[in-house]
Amino acid sequence: MLEDKDEDVFTKKTVEKRRLGEPTGAFKGAAWGALLIGVSTYLIGLYNATMELNEKGYYIAVMILGLYSAVSLQKAVRDRDEGIRVTNLYYGISWFALISAIALMAIGLFNAGSIILSEKGFYGISFILSLFAVVTVQKNVRDTEEANNMDKS
């Protein structure tokens, strides 16, 4: 049966070429996918919401603050871990901004009387997914850049 065939039935998977410390393509894709899903569902939910425009603006501003502060804090923490100088002021501001964004989201959702409970959960989960994903994307970008720099030297 199988012994009679001249060709190999099982083909070997091509090995992905990547540098030491560089994340796999699947991990990069998963991180970008999670970020895209989190942010897009959040924005689609806001677009379709019946709340007033100023409320929508509030939730967009909190999302932007959260994403930026999460990336900034991730960079500051990693820089300190790698021995790159980060001032205490910048480090503290990064923590303050992220905690503020999470608190503003929680307080805003808690006090939103026009939003039903399932919708509040939807916004909260989309927000947290986006924060986690943006940190992972930033880590992947930095790891890829370091792998590129190691490859050049």
C-alpha angles and dihedrals in degrees: 000000000000091000091061095062119093095205126072112253094202116063121200118243113243112251114241111240111225137150127251110282094012115129118242120259090246092055092048091048093048091051094048090044092052091049092049092047094046097047096039095049090048092051094043089051091051092047091053095041120111093221122117122273094251090056091050089050090052093053092046091050091050090050092051091047090049095049094046095045092048091053091044093050092046090053093047093049093048093045090054091047090053094047096254111143115254119174118238089236094058092043091051093046090051091054092044093051094050094046089047092052092050092045093047090051093048094045092045093051093043092053097040103112095177094058121082119230096254090052090050089053090048092055093044095051093044089051095049092044089052093049092050093045095049090052090051092048090050090050091050092049091050094045091050091049091050091049090051091050092048090050092053095051 
